[in-house]
Amino acid sequence: QLSEDVERASENPTDEREGEMEVHEDSSSVILPDGELGTTTPSLRFSKTCLKNVFSVILLFIYLLLMAVAVFLVYQTISDFREKLKHPVMSVTYKEVSLYDAPGIAFYPGKARLLSCKHHYYDHIPPLINPGQPGDIECTTQRINYSDPFTNQTMKYALVVQGPRDVKKRELVFLQFHLNETDQDFSAIDYLLFSSFQEFVSSPEKAKFMKDCESSYSSWKFSGGFRTWVKMSLVKTKEEDGSETVEFKQETSVVNYIDQRTKPRSDQLFFVVFEWKDPFIQTVQDIITANPWNMIALLCGIFLALFKAADFAKLSVKWMIKIRRRHLKRSRQVTNHIS
């Protein structure tokens, strides 16, 4: 059979060449373009599409991370706002005045007696001429008896004196008391400061007024045989319900008094000076640092970022699905064309 085939081939060489040319033409017209489309161009397209998909996935994870951070910020912002509502911050402001409302100074001298009371200016107190002897009483005073606000059984005697007003002239009030005898090892006089002497004078129930003051304010002492210098400062506190309370802060300095009287005596002398420390009224108020409008603006920005991130993630997913469908469609077309 081989020999017969060789003979046929030797007899018809032109026909065989024509057949081979036709085959080559068919292969060049059909197979080569299909090979180029199936191997070179789709691979390049596939690599670009893969990179785009990977980049989109990375972006998607980044935006998911940003969404998680935004949710945490929302939670933290709300928590901080609630915490600031529970714990307000104390705000202190100072108001300068030239004249104070004259305070009331309530003394509880007991057996002691007021010898003299004068107003002086510019911290100038002249020396005493006759210490221990009655002198001039130039202060406005009121005497009152009232029952003890804590026991309601014992009666208390109070001597109320008008305090200094003019802070620019450094007005002060100088008082001298005398106690003839005492059965204690030490002697002292209690005193109480309240905000307005005029309110006490104009009050229809002075006993009730003094009981309220004793219940609200603290009391102090100054000792016998000394010169006690009291510098007052006024503190106003605004409560949450809008009411305002007033209290005094004071700095006390004590100087020993050298009794130069000729005869030794068993009685005690008390000297006390009241003066304003400075012309500033201190106002204390609790404020809430959490601003609801700032929190609302922050939350709006965070939610806007969340919606934008969710929208971008949705578009990214749609785009990835669309690219995937195109790739599958082209792969089917190339496979059908090759087959």
Secondary structure by P-SEA (a helix, b strand, c coil): caaaaaaaaaacaaaaaaaaaaaaaaaaaccaaaaaaaccaaaaaaaaaaaaaaaaaaaaaaaaaaaaaaaaaaaaaaaaaaaaaabbbbbbbbbbbccccbbbbbbccccccccccccccccccccccccccccccccccccccccccccccbbbbbbbbbbbcccccbbbbbbbbbbccccccbbbbbbbbbccaaaaaacccaaaaaaaaaacbbbbbcccccbbbbbbbbbbbbccccbbbbbbbbbbbbbbbbbcccccccbbbbbbbbbbcccbbbbbbbbbcccaaaaaaaaaaaaaaaaaaaaaaaaaaaaaaaaaaaaaaaaaaaaaaac
